[in-house]
Amino acid sequence: MTQFDLFQSAAIRSPSAARVAQTATPAVSDDPWHDLRFYQREACEAIGDGWADARSQLLVMATGTGKTIVFGAIARAWIAA
């Protein structure tokens, strides 16, 4: 029995687990910034603008504000370009 089989059997017993499984898939959008908070969008834009002047950029944000999310969005945008 695989982990998938275990999840499926739990989803059958629990309607809420099935609902979570349906909503757990991230939405696909053409906009790489669609799921960012306003300050994360501003950081992405500032990094993009900064690349016009310098090859290296430094992002400083407080703990828990989504630096990894910001760099993931930048990577998605770069791949999409």
N, C-alpha and C positions, 0 to 999 in steps of 0.2 A: 504494500500500500504506500503510495507516495504522499507527500505533503499536500499536493493538490487534491487528492482523494479525501484526505482528512478535512480540508477546508470545505470541500463540496458537501460532505456529510454534515458538517457543522452548520453550513448555510441552510440545509434542508430543515434542520431542527430549529434554527433560529432565523426568523424573517429579518431581524435587524442586521444579522451578519450578511445576508444576501444584499441588503440595501447598501451596506458599507462597501461590499465588493463591487457593486455597480458604480458607486460614486468615487471609488479610489483611483480610477483611471484619470490622469490629468487631461484637461482639455487641450486640444491641439489648436493652435492659432497661428496665423501668419505674423502676428505682432509679437516679437520676442519679449516685449516689455509688458504684455497684457496682465501678468499675474504679480507685478511688482507694486510695492507701496510707493507713495509719492517721493519719498526721500531716496529710495533705491533707484527710481527712474532718473532722478536728478544726478545721482552718482554715476549711472551709466552714461548719461549725456555729457557729464563733466569729463569722464575718462575718454570718451570719443572725441570731444573737443581738444583735450590735452594731447592726444596723439598727433594732432596737427603740428604741435610745437616740439614735442619730445617723444622719443620712442618708448621710454620707460615711464610708467605711471605708478603712483602709490595711493591706495585707498585706505583711509583711516576712518573707521566707524566703531562705535561702542560695541561691547560684547552683546550678542544676541540680536543685532539689528539686520543681519542677513548679508554679510560680506560674501559668503559662498553663493548665495542666491544671486547676488549682483554679478559675480564672475561667471556663473552658469548662464545668465541671460546674455552677457557679453559674448560668451562662446557660442550660444545658439544664434545670435545675430551675425557673428563672424562666419559661421558655417552656412547660414542661409544666404549670405551675400555672394 
